[in-house]
Amino acid sequence: MELRIFTEPQQGASYEDLLAVAQATETAGFAGFFRSDHYLKMGDVDGLPGPSHAWVTLAGLARETDHIRLGTLVSPVTFYSPGPLAITVAQVDAMSGGRVDFGIGAGWFEAEHRAYGLDFPALGGRFDLLEETLEQVHGLWNTPEGQTFNHEGQFHSFVDSPALPKPAQRPHPPIIIGGRGASRTPKLAATYAADFNLAFTPLDDVASAIERVEKACLDMGRDPDEIVRSAALALCLGTNEAEINRRAAAIGRQTDELRTTALAGTPDEILTKMKRYADAGIQRMYLQVLDLEDLNHIHMAGADLVGPAAEF
């Protein structure tokens, strides 16, 4: 199992905070640094200094890291127009030397849309927009140089687009699509995804969600093994109960609750739970780190978890 670090900077983080976490992630031996894409805090935190733009942040980190993967988990399609989005992600991919993974989803947090003047269609409309955006961004990236891209869509249309720039990764960066939907999500994942992600999903629901994507792949003639199956869970690691409790309190959570819904406990406890996810089909884990000041947490996780998890 490959391990990546996943952050939630809308809860309160400056660029300097994220840079420190990304560089600690790289030093600790993790495979990637990922961030959420949100404009509004959640829960009882002040969120200071305020939200940061996911792709602006990643552009900076692309120049200040060397080898870790970088990306979003995930960018709401409601935040972006597909043409500028394709340009932005391609540019960050080039700035990183081809280390970007592109996570995109339908969006869910209505309050942040209201807070920043963004449209928030009903769920069906958001999925329509997601499906069209994936088709268009994919089409732009896959158009050969010297040719043009044309597409008439319900929301956006392209006429004689030069479809530039191209990402450093050809034909395009790996696309991350997640969710437990029964029909549209598996079809989109089978069509476009290199990584199918199950965020905060109970172990008992993992196998059935993976099976739906595998079936969608087989229905369209794609090898299901071309898609990495991933999960995202909060991390609360400690060498003893006092340290675990301290880290749980620092993020406003209870240790018992985290042991049930997340990856919490000693290294052995966490590795045992990770192994159960691996047995259910998960090949990659995004470890959600919420206390961005606790860099020792990341270094400890790198030392205690990365190597053993690679054996799953």
C-alpha positions in Angstrom: 0.0 0.0 0.0 1.3 3.5 -1.0 0.8 6.3 1.6 0.2 9.9 0.9 -0.5 12.9 3.2 -3.8 14.8 2.8 -4.4 18.2 4.4 -7.5 20.5 5.0 -6.1 24.0 4.8 -9.5 25.7 4.9 -9.4 24.9 8.6 -6.6 27.5 9.0 -3.3 27.4 7.2 -0.9 29.9 5.5 1.2 29.0 2.5 4.2 28.7 4.8 2.3 26.2 6.9 1.5 24.1 3.9 5.1 24.4 2.6 6.4 23.1 5.9 4.0 20.1 5.8 4.8 19.3 2.2 8.5 19.4 2.8 8.1 17.2 5.9 6.0 14.8 3.8 8.8 14.5 1.3 11.5 14.1 4.0 9.4 11.5 5.8 9.2 9.2 2.8 5.5 9.6 1.8 4.6 9.3 -1.9 2.5 12.5 -2.1 1.1 15.7 -0.6 -2.5 16.5 -1.3 -4.8 19.2 -0.2 -8.6 19.8 -0.1 -10.1 22.4 -2.4 -12.5 24.4 -0.2 -13.2 28.1 0.4 -14.9 27.9 3.8 -13.9 26.5 7.2 -15.9 23.7 8.7 -16.8 23.3 12.4 -15.6 25.3 15.4 -12.4 26.8 14.2 -11.5 30.4 13.1 -10.0 29.3 9.8 -7.4 32.1 9.9 -5.8 33.4 7.8 -8.6 32.4 5.5 -8.9 30.1 2.5 -6.2 29.6 -0.1 -6.5 28.7 -3.7 -5.7 25.0 -4.2 -3.9 25.3 -7.5 -2.0 28.5 -6.6 -0.7 26.7 -3.6 0.2 23.6 -5.6 2.1 25.8 -8.1 4.2 27.1 -5.3 4.8 23.7 -3.8 5.7 22.4 -7.3 8.8 24.6 -7.2 9.7 23.9 -3.6 9.5 20.1 -3.5 11.5 17.5 -5.5 9.8 14.2 -6.0 6.4 13.8 -4.1 3.2 13.7 -6.1 1.0 16.8 -5.7 -2.7 17.3 -6.2 -6.2 17.9 -4.9 -8.6 15.6 -3.2 -10.7 16.9 -4.8 -11.5 20.1 -6.8 -15.2 20.9 -7.0 -16.3 21.2 -10.6 -18.5 24.2 -9.5 -15.4 26.3 -8.8 -13.9 26.2 -12.3 -14.5 26.7 -16.0 -13.1 23.7 -17.9 -10.9 25.7 -20.3 -8.9 27.7 -17.7 -8.9 24.6 -15.4 -7.2 22.5 -18.1 -4.6 25.3 -18.6 -4.0 25.7 -14.9 -3.5 22.0 -14.1 -1.3 21.6 -17.2 0.9 24.5 -16.1 1.2 23.2 -12.5 2.1 19.8 -13.9 4.8 21.4 -16.0 6.1 23.4 -13.0 6.4 20.2 -11.0 8.1 18.2 -13.7 5.1 16.0 -14.2 4.2 15.2 -10.6 0.5 16.3 -10.5 -2.6 14.1 -9.9 -5.8 15.9 -10.8 -8.7 15.2 -8.4 -12.1 16.4 -9.4 -15.6 16.0 -8.0 -19.2 17.3 -8.1 -18.8 19.5 -5.0 -21.0 19.2 -1.9 -20.5 22.2 0.5 -23.3 24.6 -0.4 -22.3 27.2 2.2 -19.0 27.9 0.6 -20.7 28.5 -2.7 -23.0 31.1 -1.1 -20.1 32.7 0.8 -18.1 33.3 -2.4 -20.7 33.9 -5.0 -20.6 30.6 -6.7 -23.6 28.7 -8.3 -24.6 25.5 -6.6 -26.9 23.5 -8.8 -28.9 20.5 -7.6 -27.0 17.2 -7.4 -28.1 16.0 -10.8 -27.0 19.3 -12.4 -23.6 19.1 -10.6 -23.0 15.6 -12.0 -24.0 16.8 -15.5 -21.4 19.6 -15.1 -18.8 17.1 -13.8 -19.4 14.7 -16.7 -19.1 17.5 -19.3 -16.0 19.0 -17.7 -14.2 15.7 -17.6 -15.0 15.2 -21.3 -13.8 18.6 -22.2 -10.7 18.7 -20.1 -9.8 15.2 -21.2 -10.5 16.3 -24.8 -8.2 19.4 -24.5 -5.3 17.4 -23.1 -5.7 14.6 -25.7 -5.9 16.9 -28.8 -2.6 16.5 -30.7 -0.4 19.6 -31.0 -1.2 21.4 -34.2 -4.9 20.3 -34.1 -7.9 22.1 -32.6 -10.5 21.0 -30.1 -14.2 21.6 -30.7 -17.0 20.6 -28.4 -20.6 21.9 -28.0 -21.7 21.3 -24.5 -24.7 22.1 -22.3 -22.6 24.4 -20.1 -19.5 25.3 -22.1 -18.6 25.1 -25.7 -15.2 25.1 -27.5 -14.6 26.4 -31.0 -11.2 25.9 -32.7 -9.3 25.7 -29.4 -5.6 25.2 -29.8 -5.9 23.0 -26.7 -2.6 24.4 -25.2 -0.6 24.1 -23.1 -0.1 20.4 -22.8 0.7 18.8 -19.4 4.2 17.5 -18.8 2.6 14.0 -18.3 1.3 12.6 -21.5 -1.4 12.3 -22.4 -2.4 13.9 -19.1 -2.0 13.7 -15.3 -3.7 10.9 -13.5 -7.3 11.7 -12.7 -8.8 11.0 -9.3 -12.5 10.4 -9.0 -14.2 9.4 -5.8 -17.5 8.6 -4.2 -19.9 5.8 -3.3 -22.6 6.6 -5.8 -24.3 3.6 -7.4 -24.3 4.5 -11.1 -22.9 7.8 -12.3 -19.7 7.7 -10.2 -18.7 4.2 -11.2 -19.2 5.1 -14.9 -17.2 8.3 -14.7 -14.4 6.5 -12.8 -14.3 3.7 -15.3 -14.2 6.2 -18.2 -11.6 8.7 -16.8 -10.0 7.7 -13.5 -6.5 6.5 -12.8 -7.4 6.6 -9.0 -10.8 5.7 -7.6 -11.0 7.2 -4.1 -13.2 6.3 -1.2 -13.0 9.1 1.3 -13.9 8.4 5.0 -15.6 5.2 3.9 -16.3 2.4 6.5 -14.5 -0.8 5.8 -17.7 -2.7 5.3 -18.6 -0.5 2.3 -15.3 -0.6 0.5 -15.6 -3.9 -1.4 -19.0 -3.2 -2.8 -17.9 0.3 -4.0 -14.9 -1.2 -5.7 -17.0 -3.9 -7.3 -19.3 -1.3 -8.9 -16.3 0.4 -10.5 -14.9 -2.9 -11.7 -18.2 -3.8 -13.3 -18.4 -0.4 -15.0 -14.9 -1.0 -16.4 -15.8 -4.4 -17.7 -19.0 -3.1 -19.3 -17.0 -0.6 -21.4 -14.1 -3.0 -22.1 -11.5 -1.4 -19.7 -9.2 -3.5 -17.6 -10.2 -2.7 -13.9 -6.6 -3.1 -12.8 -5.7 0.1 -14.7 -7.4 2.0 -11.8 -5.7 2.3 -8.4 -8.2 1.9 -5.5 -7.6 4.4 -2.7 -9.1 5.5 0.5 -8.7 8.6 2.7 -8.9 8.5 6.5 -7.9 10.8 9.3 -4.6 10.0 11.1 -4.0 10.1 14.9 -0.8 8.2 15.7 1.0 7.9 19.0 3.4 5.7 20.8 1.2 5.5 23.9 -2.3 6.4 25.0 -1.3 9.8 26.4 0.2 10.9 23.0 -2.8 9.5 21.1 -5.2 11.4 23.4 -3.2 14.6 23.0 -3.3 14.5 19.2 -7.0 13.7 19.2 -7.7 16.7 21.5 -5.6 18.9 19.3 -8.0 18.3 16.4 -11.2 18.4 18.5 -11.9 14.7 18.4 -12.3 11.9 20.8 -9.9 9.0 20.7 -12.6 6.3 20.8 -14.4 7.9 17.9 -11.2 8.1 15.9 -10.4 4.5 16.5 -13.8 3.6 15.0 -13.9 6.0 12.0 -10.2 6.8 11.3 -6.7 5.5 11.7 -6.0 6.1 15.4 -3.8 4.4 17.9 -0.3 3.0 18.1 1.6 2.1 14.9 0.6 -1.6 15.3 -3.1 -0.7 15.7 -3.0 1.5 12.6 -1.1 -1.0 10.5 -3.6 -3.7 11.5 -6.5 -1.5 10.3 -4.7 -0.5 7.1 -4.2 -4.2 6.4 -7.9 -4.8 6.6 -8.4 -2.0 4.0 -5.8 -3.6 1.8 -7.5 -6.9 2.1 -10.7 -5.2 0.9 -9.0 -3.9 -2.2 -7.4 -0.6 -1.2 -3.9 0.0 -2.7 -3.3 3.6 -1.7 -4.1 5.5 1.5 -4.4 9.2 1.9 -3.7 10.0 5.6 -5.6 13.1 6.6 -3.5 15.3 8.8 -5.4 18.0 10.5 -2.9 19.6 13.0 -0.5 21.2 10.5 1.8 22.5 13.3 2.6 19.0 14.5 5.3 18.1 12.0 6.6 15.4 14.3 3.3 13.5 13.6 4.2 13.3 10.0 7.8 12.3 10.6 6.7 9.6 13.1 4.1 8.3 10.6 6.8 8.1 7.9 9.1 6.2 10.1 6.5 3.8 11.5 4.0 3.3 8.7 5.4 3.9 5.2 7.7 0.9 5.1 5.4 -1.7 6.7 2.4 -0.6 4.6 4.4 -1.1 1.5 4.4 -4.8 2.3 0.6 -5.1 2.1 
